[in-house]
Amino acid sequence: MAGSGTSQPSFANAFVALATYYQFSRGERISQPCVLSRMLLWCKAGKGVVRVNNETCPLSVNDFLFLPWGRSIMYQADEKEPFFVGGIHIVPNHDRKHKIGYGVAHREGDACWRASWRKDVTIAELAGIKRGSLSDTTALRHLAEYTIQRYSAEPGASGCSVHWRS
């Protein structure tokens, strides 16, 4: 968008803090009071409902949500066809003077809760909750699946800390 005069946020200090799949059991409910990441969440199979900041978002196969920083979230899996989801947590701005600690704070007292070196970045196009649908051929689906595969294969998946590479 050269020449538009619009300031674009920098993501030079962003990193994937957690990327994984989760299979819910029938009727399983998980609630997190305040998640300190942005997140791409998508339904790979089954169905359920996600309540984000008091907004109800039904999810079924191929539905995705891009979720804001600092959200409350409650997952409610369907009783007959519980959802199987993929999730990628992103920290948009991490101070390079600190080691990267993989993982995400979901409530006060979690290891990263008071990490002042982890911050959000204002992204006007991604304000609030963004919804969409993935088909098996979308670039976003391929990128998301690849991210989880790579994250699972790297040492970061074990929760270790690493220094920024120059």
C-alpha positions as CSV (number, residue, x, y, z in Angstrom):
1,M,0.0,0.0,0.0
2,A,2.8,2.4,-0.9
3,G,1.7,6.0,-1.1
4,S,-1.6,5.4,0.8
5,G,-0.3,7.4,3.8
6,T,-1.6,4.6,6.1
7,S,0.8,3.5,8.7
8,Q,1.2,-0.3,8.8
9,P,2.1,-2.1,12.0
10,S,5.5,-3.8,12.2
11,F,5.6,-7.5,12.9
12,A,9.4,-7.8,13.1
13,N,9.1,-8.8,16.8
14,A,6.1,-11.2,16.4
15,F,6.4,-14.9,17.2
16,V,4.2,-18.0,17.4
17,A,3.9,-18.8,21.1
18,L,1.8,-21.9,20.8
19,A,0.4,-23.9,17.9
20,T,-1.5,-27.1,18.4
21,Y,-4.6,-29.3,17.8
22,Y,-7.1,-30.2,20.4
23,Q,-9.8,-32.9,20.3
24,F,-12.7,-32.1,22.7
25,S,-14.7,-34.8,24.3
26,R,-18.5,-34.9,24.1
27,G,-19.9,-31.9,25.8
28,E,-16.5,-30.8,27.1
29,R,-16.4,-27.2,28.3
30,I,-13.2,-25.1,28.8
31,S,-13.1,-21.6,30.0
32,Q,-10.2,-19.1,30.0
33,P,-10.7,-15.7,31.7
34,C,-8.1,-13.7,29.8
35,V,-5.8,-15.0,27.0
36,L,-2.8,-12.8,26.2
37,S,-2.3,-13.6,22.6
38,R,-3.9,-13.1,19.2
39,M,-5.2,-16.5,18.0
40,L,-6.2,-18.2,14.8
41,L,-8.7,-20.9,15.8
42,W,-10.4,-23.2,13.3
43,C,-12.6,-26.3,13.3
44,K,-11.2,-29.3,11.6
45,A,-14.0,-31.7,12.5
46,G,-17.2,-31.8,14.5
47,K,-18.9,-28.8,16.0
48,G,-19.4,-26.6,19.0
49,V,-19.7,-23.1,20.3
50,V,-17.0,-20.6,21.3
51,R,-18.0,-17.6,23.4
52,V,-15.5,-14.8,23.0
53,N,-15.9,-11.6,25.1
54,N,-19.6,-12.3,25.5
55,E,-20.1,-12.9,21.7
56,T,-21.3,-16.4,20.7
57,C,-19.6,-18.0,17.7
58,P,-20.8,-21.4,16.5
59,L,-18.0,-23.4,14.9
60,S,-18.3,-26.3,12.5
61,V,-16.0,-27.8,9.9
62,N,-13.8,-25.2,8.1
63,D,-15.0,-22.3,10.2
64,F,-12.3,-20.0,11.6
65,L,-12.0,-17.2,14.0
66,F,-9.2,-14.7,14.4
67,L,-9.4,-13.6,18.0
68,P,-8.2,-10.4,19.8
69,W,-5.6,-10.0,22.5
70,G,-6.8,-10.2,26.1
71,R,-10.0,-12.0,25.3
72,S,-12.1,-14.2,27.6
73,I,-13.1,-17.4,25.9
74,M,-15.3,-20.4,26.6
75,Y,-15.4,-23.5,24.4
76,Q,-18.4,-25.8,24.5
77,A,-18.1,-29.0,22.4
78,D,-21.2,-30.5,20.9
79,E,-22.7,-33.5,22.8
80,K,-22.8,-35.8,19.7
81,E,-20.0,-34.4,17.4
82,P,-17.4,-32.6,19.6
83,F,-15.1,-30.4,17.7
84,F,-11.5,-31.0,16.8
85,V,-9.8,-27.6,16.5
86,G,-6.5,-26.1,15.5
87,G,-5.1,-23.1,17.2
88,I,-2.2,-20.7,16.6
89,H,-1.3,-18.2,19.4
90,I,0.7,-15.2,18.2
91,V,2.4,-12.6,20.3
92,P,2.6,-9.6,17.9
93,N,5.4,-7.7,19.8
94,H,8.1,-9.3,22.0
95,D,11.0,-7.2,23.3
96,R,14.1,-8.7,21.8
97,K,16.0,-8.0,25.1
98,H,14.1,-11.0,26.7
99,K,14.2,-14.7,25.9
100,I,11.2,-16.0,24.1
101,G,9.2,-18.2,26.4
102,Y,6.9,-20.5,24.5
103,G,3.4,-20.7,26.0
104,V,0.5,-18.3,26.6
105,A,-1.0,-16.8,29.7
106,H,-4.6,-17.7,30.1
107,R,-5.2,-16.3,33.6
108,E,-3.5,-14.3,36.3
109,G,-0.7,-16.3,37.9
110,D,0.4,-18.0,34.6
111,A,4.1,-17.8,33.9
112,C,3.7,-15.1,31.1
113,W,1.0,-13.1,32.9
114,R,3.2,-10.2,34.0
115,A,5.6,-10.3,31.0
116,S,5.6,-6.6,30.1
117,W,7.9,-7.5,27.2
118,R,5.0,-9.3,25.5
119,K,2.5,-6.9,23.9
120,D,-0.3,-6.6,21.4
121,V,-0.1,-4.4,18.3
122,T,-3.0,-2.5,16.9
123,I,-4.1,-4.0,13.7
124,A,-7.2,-2.1,12.4
125,E,-8.1,-4.8,9.9
126,L,-8.1,-7.4,12.6
127,A,-10.0,-5.5,15.4
128,G,-12.5,-7.6,17.3
129,I,-13.4,-11.1,16.2
130,K,-12.9,-11.9,12.5
131,R,-14.8,-14.9,11.1
132,G,-14.4,-16.9,7.9
133,S,-14.4,-20.3,6.3
134,L,-11.5,-22.3,5.2
135,S,-11.7,-24.8,2.3
136,D,-9.1,-27.5,1.8
137,T,-7.6,-25.4,-0.9
138,T,-7.1,-22.0,0.8
139,A,-3.6,-20.6,1.4
140,L,-4.6,-19.8,5.0
141,R,-5.4,-23.4,5.8
142,H,-2.1,-24.6,4.3
143,L,-0.2,-22.0,6.3
144,A,-2.0,-22.8,9.5
145,E,-1.4,-26.6,9.1
146,Y,2.2,-26.0,8.2
147,T,2.7,-23.7,11.3
148,I,1.4,-26.4,13.6
149,Q,3.5,-29.1,12.0
150,R,6.7,-26.9,12.3
151,Y,5.9,-25.8,15.8
152,S,5.4,-29.5,16.8
153,A,8.8,-30.4,15.3
154,E,10.8,-27.6,16.9
155,P,12.2,-27.3,20.4
156,G,9.7,-24.5,21.1
157,A,7.0,-27.0,21.4
158,S,8.6,-28.3,24.6
159,G,8.3,-25.0,26.4
160,C,12.0,-24.0,26.3
161,S,13.2,-20.5,25.9
162,V,15.4,-19.3,23.1
163,H,17.2,-16.0,22.2
164,W,16.3,-14.0,19.2
165,R,18.3,-14.7,16.1
166,S,20.0,-11.7,14.5
